[in-house]
Amino acid sequence: MRRRELLRRGAAVMAAAGLPWSGLIEETFGATAGMRRIGRPQPFDYAKLKGIARQLAGQAYKPPRNQLPPAIAALNWDKWQSIRFRNEASLWANDHLRYQVRFFHLGFTIRNPVRMHVVENDQEQELGYDRSMFDYSASGVDPSKIPLDLGFAGFRLNFHTDWVRDVAAFQGASYFRAVDGDMQYGMSARGLAVNSGMPYPEEFPDFIAYYLEKPQKDSSQLTVYGLLDSVSVTGAYRFIIDVADTLIMDVDAALYPRKEIERIGIAPGTSMFLYGSNDKRVDDDWRPQIHDSDGLQIWTGSGEWLWRPLMNPVSVRVNSFVDNSPRGFGLMQRDRDFADYQDDGVFYDKRPSVWVEPKGRWGPGQVMLVEIPTVDETFDNIVAFWNPAEKPQKGQELLFGYKLYWCRSIPFSSGLAWAHATRTGVGGIVGQKRTYFSWRFVVDFAGGDFDLLGDHAQVVPVISASRGKVEITSARPLRSIGGWRAMFDLRLTDDSTEPINLRLYLAADGQPLTETWLYQYTPPPASERRI
């Protein structure tokens, strides 16, 4: 998926649901210039949207038309990006609210229109595309060559604290993203993942319609509804968005499978990891690190805190963390030091983390992590989601609720020290001749109760490996970060290149001081194990 090509596809036409095209009834114009309203207002609430999704699931899937008018199809990335929405045409531009909505133009890989609706006083009405809402002057496109009913590619939300920079955007398949107080976009979320990380192509559901509920005056909350459609499943979504330094999305999802689904991904996050301090498989760039997220954090149902650094593997890698009703998980960007990136263009040090907090108990299943090889930072190659133990079946209604926190750090504290950095390199003892191959792991922990430790506290690393021999272990204070550093070598005991699972935490008097660090190390072939 190319991030700079806005991921994958746009949305499909909602006529697949068998709903009437309200534009054939009548057209009215709102108070905002260029904001055209189509058809008569119709009663609307979340229950009605769930009924539409259920009805749609009972019909055969109709693929989107997947075509653009020639004038738009001919545009390259830069020309398409030059088409600008006129801010004066924003939804609610003249209503003195804390939100305005601005719309994306179809083009490039976003080929299918998504139907947009506004909800006021429990009534919904469709919003019509109008060429006058966009400035085409820099693109070279003659607006008269564009169909009058072209439609929209998605939308973005602007908040009253800064009408220039948007705080959230919904565009392409079921993708959306948001910012925290640093106002920097990074990883994306999705409405749903279907068969991600399987040995056959992944299915990408589309949001085919959005419903934007007019917020109350002086309210920081905005509600967005989405209708999802795909070959295997339909869905009704409600997002209650609250903008603050940590932006929160309270999400409810109702899913209606058309057939059995082998692997469904709830609350999926999509990110990019090219290389970092622990993984330099791709290391020909001048910047020290390149990633939107550097680890997967999990708070298990039993209360254990896990940290799994991300990697850019040689081949697709899928890991499952079995759990029962997890308390939370998310792809996190922990490293916030500009010096570790040196990127003053896209600011990886300011990319938001996204924490998923389930509402209620989700039951047995697994947090899944999919890592895909990439040689380019414009490709999202990391996916994390919850996969229920029971496969969804045709005719079911599946209900999930969760909160998404777009944040610098998670809103919950474990009380334990956290993994500050992971580094790896050749093992052995400096100054002594190496007689066999080993690989060193260095994990720095910070925070927690380290400041309470006495001078003679016995802090020990608790380490396990699924294969190989752990040796040269140590734990010592690291005063530069107010933490402790754990080190160990992994000596390989066979020629296998199958991954080795590692587990580490620091303890004192048998009590854990840190979260549990997990890692999956892939040994090099025997012929490449230089000593």
C-alpha positions in Angstrom: 0.0 0.0 0.0 1.5 3.3 -1.0 0.9 6.0 1.6 1.7 8.8 -0.8 -0.8 7.4 -3.2 -3.4 7.5 -0.3 -3.2 3.8 0.3 -5.5 2.0 -2.0 -9.0 2.7 -3.3 -11.7 5.2 -2.7 -15.2 4.3 -1.8 -18.0 2.6 -3.7 -21.5 3.8 -4.7 -24.0 3.2 -2.0 -26.5 2.0 -4.6 -25.2 -1.5 -3.9 -27.5 -1.3 -0.8 -30.5 -1.0 -3.1 -31.1 2.5 -1.7 -32.7 5.2 -4.0 -30.5 7.9 -5.5 -32.0 10.8 -3.7 -30.6 13.3 -6.3 -33.5 12.2 -8.6 -36.0 13.7 -6.1 -35.0 17.3 -5.6 -32.0 19.6 -4.8 -31.8 22.3 -2.2 -28.9 24.6 -1.3 -27.6 25.2 2.2 -26.5 28.5 3.6 -22.9 27.8 2.7 -21.9 28.8 -0.8 -21.2 25.8 -3.0 -22.6 23.2 -0.5 -25.4 21.5 -2.4 -27.9 19.3 -0.7 -29.7 16.5 -2.6 -33.1 15.1 -1.9 -35.4 15.5 1.1 -34.2 15.0 4.6 -34.8 11.5 6.0 -34.9 10.2 9.6 -31.5 8.9 10.7 -29.8 7.3 13.7 -27.2 4.6 14.4 -29.9 1.9 14.6 -31.1 2.8 11.1 -27.5 2.6 9.7 -27.1 -0.8 11.3 -30.3 -1.9 9.5 -29.0 -0.6 6.2 -25.7 -2.6 6.7 -27.7 -5.7 7.6 -29.9 -5.3 4.5 -26.8 -4.8 2.4 -25.2 -8.0 3.7 -28.2 -10.0 2.4 -27.5 -8.9 -1.1 -24.8 -9.9 -3.5 -21.7 -7.7 -3.4 -21.5 -5.2 -6.2 -18.0 -4.0 -6.9 -17.4 -0.3 -7.4 -17.1 1.1 -10.9 -13.4 1.9 -10.4 -13.1 4.5 -13.1 -12.3 8.2 -13.4 -13.3 10.8 -16.1 -10.4 11.2 -18.6 -9.5 14.7 -17.5 -8.9 13.5 -13.9 -7.5 10.0 -14.8 -4.7 11.7 -16.8 -3.3 13.6 -13.8 -0.1 12.5 -12.0 0.3 12.7 -8.3 1.5 16.3 -8.2 -1.2 17.6 -10.5 -3.9 15.8 -8.6 -2.6 17.2 -5.3 -2.8 20.7 -6.8 -6.6 20.5 -6.9 -7.6 22.6 -3.9 -10.8 22.7 -2.0 -12.1 26.2 -1.5 -12.2 26.7 2.3 -15.2 29.1 2.0 -17.2 26.1 0.7 -16.6 24.1 3.9 -19.5 22.4 5.6 -20.6 24.7 8.5 -18.2 27.5 7.4 -20.7 30.2 8.4 -22.2 28.5 11.5 -19.6 29.5 14.1 -18.9 26.0 15.3 -15.7 24.4 16.4 -15.6 22.2 13.4 -15.6 22.6 9.6 -15.5 19.8 7.0 -13.6 20.0 3.8 -13.7 17.4 1.0 -11.1 15.5 -1.0 -11.3 15.4 -4.8 -11.2 12.1 -6.7 -8.1 11.2 -8.6 -4.9 9.1 -8.9 -5.6 5.9 -7.0 -8.8 7.2 -5.3 -11.2 6.2 -8.1 -14.5 5.5 -6.5 -16.8 8.2 -5.0 -18.0 8.0 -1.4 -21.4 9.4 -0.7 -21.5 12.2 1.9 -24.4 13.1 4.1 -25.1 15.7 6.8 -27.2 14.9 9.9 -29.1 17.7 11.6 -31.9 17.3 14.1 -32.0 13.5 13.6 -32.5 14.0 9.8 -29.9 13.2 7.2 -29.5 14.7 3.7 -27.0 14.0 1.0 -24.4 16.5 0.1 -23.8 17.0 -3.6 -20.5 17.5 -5.4 -20.1 20.9 -7.1 -17.2 21.9 -9.3 -17.2 25.4 -7.8 -16.1 23.9 -4.5 -12.6 23.2 -6.0 -9.8 25.3 -7.5 -8.5 23.5 -10.6 -6.2 26.3 -11.8 -2.9 24.7 -10.9 -3.9 21.2 -12.2 -4.5 22.3 -15.9 -7.9 20.6 -15.8 -10.8 22.3 -17.5 -13.7 22.1 -15.0 -16.2 21.9 -17.8 -14.8 18.5 -18.6 -15.7 17.1 -15.2 -19.1 15.4 -14.7 -21.5 17.4 -12.6 -22.1 14.4 -10.4 -18.5 13.2 -9.9 -18.6 12.8 -6.2 -16.1 13.0 -3.4 -13.0 11.0 -2.4 -13.4 11.6 1.4 -13.2 14.4 3.9 -11.0 16.1 6.5 -11.9 17.8 9.7 -10.6 21.2 10.8 -10.9 22.5 14.3 -11.4 26.1 15.4 -7.9 26.3 17.0 -6.3 26.1 13.6 -8.4 26.5 10.4 -5.4 25.8 8.2 -4.2 22.4 9.4 -6.7 19.5 9.7 -7.0 17.2 12.7 -8.4 14.1 11.1 -9.0 12.7 7.6 -11.1 9.8 6.2 -10.0 8.8 2.7 -9.3 5.6 0.8 -11.0 2.2 1.4 -11.7 2.2 5.2 -8.6 4.2 6.2 -8.6 7.2 8.4 -6.0 9.1 10.5 -5.7 11.8 13.0 -3.1 13.9 15.0 -2.3 14.7 18.5 -1.3 18.1 19.9 1.8 18.1 17.7 -0.5 18.3 14.6 1.6 15.8 12.7 0.1 12.9 10.8 1.7 9.5 10.9 0.2 6.0 11.0 -3.3 5.2 9.9 -6.2 3.3 11.3 -8.8 1.3 9.4 -12.4 0.3 9.9 -11.7 -3.3 9.3 -9.0 -5.7 8.1 -9.9 -8.9 6.3 -7.5 -11.8 5.8 -4.4 -9.6 6.5 -1.2 -11.6 6.5 -2.6 -14.6 4.8 -0.9 -16.5 1.9 -3.4 -14.9 -0.5 -4.4 -11.3 -1.3 -5.9 -9.2 1.5 -9.4 -7.9 1.2 -9.8 -4.2 1.6 -13.4 -3.1 2.7 -14.6 0.3 1.7 -16.5 3.0 3.5 -19.1 3.7 0.9 -21.0 6.5 2.7 -20.3 8.9 5.6 -22.8 10.8 7.7 -21.6 13.9 9.4 -23.6 15.0 12.4 -23.7 18.7 13.0 -22.1 19.3 16.4 -23.5 21.4 19.2 -22.2 25.0 19.4 -19.0 25.2 21.5 -18.7 21.4 21.6 -15.4 19.7 21.0 -17.1 16.5 20.0 -18.2 15.6 16.5 -19.9 12.3 15.5 -19.2 10.6 12.1 -21.1 7.5 10.9 -19.7 5.2 8.2 -21.3 2.5 6.1 -18.8 -0.2 5.2 -19.1 -2.7 2.3 -16.9 -5.5 1.0 -17.0 -8.9 -0.6 -17.1 -10.7 2.8 -18.8 -8.3 5.2 -20.7 -5.1 5.6 -20.7 -2.8 8.7 -22.1 0.3 10.4 -19.7 2.5 12.3 -20.0 5.4 14.7 -17.1 7.6 15.6 -17.4 10.2 18.4 -14.3 12.4 17.9 -13.1 14.6 20.7 -10.2 16.9 19.8 -7.6 17.8 22.5 -3.9 17.3 23.0 -4.7 13.6 22.9 -7.4 13.1 20.3 -9.9 10.4 21.2 -12.2 8.5 18.9 -14.9 6.5 20.6 -15.8 3.8 18.1 -18.8 1.5 17.8 -18.9 -1.1 15.0 -21.6 -3.5 14.0 -20.5 -6.1 11.4 -22.6 -8.4 9.2 -20.6 -11.1 7.4 -21.7 -12.3 4.0 -19.8 -15.5 4.5 -17.3 -17.2 6.8 -14.2 -15.0 7.2 -10.9 -16.8 7.9 -9.2 -13.9 9.6 -10.9 -10.7 10.6 -9.0 -7.8 12.1 -10.8 -5.5 14.6 -9.4 -2.0 15.3 -6.5 -2.4 12.8 -3.6 0.0 12.8 -1.3 0.4 9.8 2.1 1.9 10.1 5.6 2.1 8.6 8.9 0.8 9.9 11.9 0.9 7.5 14.7 0.7 10.1 15.6 1.7 13.6 18.2 1.2 16.3 17.4 -2.6 16.5 17.1 -3.3 12.8 19.3 -1.9 10.1 18.5 -4.3 7.3 17.9 -1.3 5.1 20.7 1.1 6.1 21.7 3.1 3.0 19.9 6.4 4.1 21.7 9.3 5.8 19.1 9.5 8.6 19.7 7.3 11.7 16.1 6.0 11.9 13.0 6.0 9.7 9.7 4.8 11.1 6.2 6.0 12.1 6.1 3.5 14.9 8.8 1.6 16.7 6.9 -1.1 18.7 3.7 -2.9 19.5 2.6 -2.5 23.1 0.0 -4.8 24.7 -1.7 -4.7 28.0 -3.1 -8.2 28.4 -6.3 -9.3 30.0 -4.3 -10.8 32.9 -2.5 -7.4 33.5 0.9 -8.1 31.9 2.5 -5.4 29.9 4.3 -6.4 26.7 6.6 -4.5 24.4 7.6 -5.9 21.0 10.0 -3.8 18.9 9.1 -3.7 15.2 11.2 -5.0 12.4 11.5 -4.8 8.6 11.8 -8.5 7.9 13.2 -10.3 4.8 9.9 -12.0 4.3 6.3 -11.5 5.5 6.2 -12.3 9.2 3.0 -12.9 11.3 3.0 -13.0 15.1 0.0 -13.8 17.3 -0.2 -12.9 21.0 -3.0 -15.0 22.4 -5.1 -13.3 25.0 -8.5 -13.1 26.6 -10.2 -9.7 26.6 -7.1 -7.5 26.3 -7.1 -4.2 28.2 -5.4 -2.4 25.3 -2.8 -2.5 22.5 -1.3 -0.2 20.0 1.4 0.7 17.6 3.6 3.2 19.4 6.2 5.8 18.5 8.2 5.9 21.7 11.4 7.5 20.4 10.7 11.2 20.5 14.3 12.5 20.1 14.8 14.5 16.9 18.5 13.6 17.0 17.5 9.9 16.4 15.9 10.8 13.1 17.4 14.1 11.9 14.4 14.6 9.6 13.3 18.2 9.4 10.9 17.5 6.6 8.4 14.9 7.8 9.3 14.9 11.5 9.2 11.2 12.5 9.9 12.3 16.1 6.4 13.9 16.2 4.4 11.0 14.7 1.5 10.1 17.0 1.0 6.7 18.6 -2.4 5.1 18.5 -3.7 3.1 21.5 -6.7 0.9 21.3 -8.8 0.5 24.5 -11.6 -2.1 24.2 -15.0 -1.2 25.7 -16.2 -4.3 27.5 -14.8 -7.8 27.2 -13.8 -9.1 23.8 -13.3 -12.7 24.9 -10.7 -15.1 23.6 -8.5 -14.3 20.6 -5.2 -12.8 19.7 -3.5 -9.5 19.0 -1.9 -10.1 15.6 1.2 -8.3 14.2 1.9 -8.5 10.5 5.4 -7.2 9.3 6.0 -6.9 5.6 9.3 -6.3 3.9 9.8 -2.9 2.4 12.7 -0.9 0.9 10.9 2.5 0.8 9.4 4.7 3.6 6.4 5.5 1.4 5.0 2.0 2.0 3.0 1.0 5.0 4.4 -2.4 6.0 3.1 -2.9 9.6 -0.4 -4.0 10.6 -1.7 -4.8 14.1 -5.3 -5.8 15.0 -7.4 -8.0 17.3 -8.5 -11.3 15.8 -11.3 -13.1 17.7 -10.9 -16.8 18.3 -14.2 -17.7 16.6 -14.4 -17.1 12.8 -17.2 -14.8 11.8 -20.1 -16.6 10.1 -22.7 -15.6 7.6 -25.8 -14.0 9.1 -24.2 -13.0 12.4 -24.2 -9.6 14.0 -20.8 -8.8 15.5 -20.6 -5.8 17.9 -17.3 -4.2 19.0 -16.7 -1.0 20.8 -13.3 0.6 21.5 -11.6 3.9 21.9 -8.6 5.1 19.8 -6.2 7.5 21.5 -4.0 9.5 19.1 -1.3 10.4 21.5 2.4 10.8 22.4 2.1 8.2 25.1 -0.7 6.0 26.3 -3.1 7.4 28.9 -2.5 4.5 31.3 0.5 3.7 33.5 1.7 0.3 34.4 3.9 1.5 37.2 6.7 -0.5 35.5 9.8 0.7 33.7 9.4 0.7 30.0 11.7 -0.3 27.1 13.4 2.9 26.1 15.6 1.5 23.3 16.6 -1.8 21.7 20.0 -2.3 20.0 21.6 -5.3 18.5 25.0 -6.2 17.1 27.7 -8.9 17.0 28.3 -10.7 20.3 31.4 -11.7 22.1 33.9 -10.0 24.4 35.8 -7.0 23.1 39.5 -7.7 22.9 39.1 -11.4 22.9 39.1 -13.6 19.8 35.7 -14.9 18.8 35.5 -18.6 18.2 31.8 -18.9 17.4 29.0 -16.7 16.1 26.6 -15.0 18.6 24.4 -11.9 18.5 24.1 -9.3 21.2 21.0 -7.6 22.5 21.0 -4.4 24.5 17.7 -3.2 26.0 17.5 0.1 28.0 14.6 0.5 30.5 13.5 3.8 32.0 10.9 5.1 34.4 9.1 2.9 37.0 10.6 2.4 40.4 14.2 2.6 39.5 14.7 5.8 41.6 13.6 3.9 44.7 16.3 1.2 44.4 18.9 1.3 47.1 22.6 1.3 46.3 22.9 -2.5 46.9 19.7 -3.6 45.2 20.1 -6.9 43.3 18.6 -6.2 39.9 18.7 -9.3 37.6 17.7 -9.8 34.0 15.2 -12.7 33.5 15.8 -14.0 30.0 14.4 -16.9 28.0 15.0 -18.0 24.4 13.0 -20.5 22.3 16.3 -21.9 20.9 20.0 -21.3 21.3 22.0 -20.4 24.4 21.8 -17.2 26.4 25.1 -16.0 27.8 27.1 -13.0 29.0 24.1 -11.5 30.7 24.2 -8.3 32.7 22.1 -5.5 34.2 23.5 -2.2 35.3 22.3 1.4 36.0 22.2 3.8 33.0 22.2 7.2 34.6 21.9 9.1 31.3 18.2 8.1 31.1 17.6 7.4 34.8 17.2 3.8 34.0 18.9 0.4 33.7 20.5 -1.4 30.8 20.2 -5.2 30.2 22.6 -7.0 27.9 23.0 -10.6 26.7 24.3 -12.6 23.9 22.4 -15.3 22.0 24.7 -18.2 20.9 23.3 -20.2 18.0 23.3 -23.9 18.6 22.2 -25.1 15.1 22.2 -24.0 11.5 18.5 -23.2 11.3 17.3 -19.8 10.1 13.9 -20.2 11.7 13.0 -17.2 14.0 14.0 -17.4 17.7 11.6 -15.9 20.2 13.3 -13.9 23.1 11.8 -12.7 26.3 13.3 -10.4 28.9 12.4 -8.3 32.0 14.3 -7.0 35.0 13.5 -8.0 38.5 14.5 -7.4 42.1 13.7 -9.8 44.9 11.6 -11.8 42.5 9.4 -8.9 41.6 9.3 -7.4 38.1 10.6 -3.9 37.7 9.9 -3.6 34.0 7.5 -4.5 31.3 8.2 -7.7 29.4 10.4 -7.1 26.3 9.7 -9.6 23.4 11.7 -10.0 20.3 11.9 -12.3 17.3 15.4 -12.8 16.0 16.0 -14.4 12.6 19.5 -16.0 12.4 21.5 -15.5 9.3 22.4 -18.6 7.1 25.4 -20.5 8.5 27.5 -19.2 5.6 27.0 -15.6 6.7 27.7 -16.1 10.4 31.0 -14.2 10.5 33.0 -14.3 13.8 
